[in-house]
Amino acid sequence: MIPVQAIWLATQPLDMRSGIDSPLARVVAVFGAAQPHHAYVFTNRSHTRLKVLVHDGIGLWLAARRLHRGRFVCADVQAGSQVPLSHPQLEALVLGLPWQRVEPGGAIRLV
């Protein structure tokens, strides 16, 4: 298990045909550097694909997920270029659920 201390959701779509270099370049442009034990989450324009870039302190991991039905619930661009997520919010996002409804402690705050 890779320890992740912070999770960031990008609000701008990413071309999912790219490998690890394109998401890394986006992270460096927005944050200045890819921080160890941080995860960076990207979606494509249609919100049907998701990529997670994780820096484990030694190297980089890139995971991808595609939904065959539905779309990932993404952050509004007005929220800025990145949105912090909690671990329960990331779990909801990866499943295609509305992650904004999940509080950091796992409580549901919106119906």
C-alpha positions, 0 to 999 in steps of 0.5 A: 500500500502506498501511503498518500497524505494529500489528494488533489483533483484537477479541474481542467480535463487531461488527454487520456491518451498520454502516458505519465509525462503529461500528468506530471507536467500538469502537476509541475505547472500547477503545484511547482513540483510533485510532492512525495505521498501526494496523489493527483487525480485527472479526468478527461473532457467527457468525464468517463476516464480517470487517471491518478498520479501518485508520487511514492517518495521514490518514483511515480505510479499512474493508475487509470479507470474507465466507466462503461456507463455514466460519468465521474462527478468532477469539480467545477472549474470555478473552484480553481485549478485543483481541489483537495479531496479526503480519502473517503471522497476519493473512494466515492469519486473512483466509484463514480459517486457524487464525492462532494456529498461525503464529508472527510469523516465519511458523513453525508452532508447533502441529499 
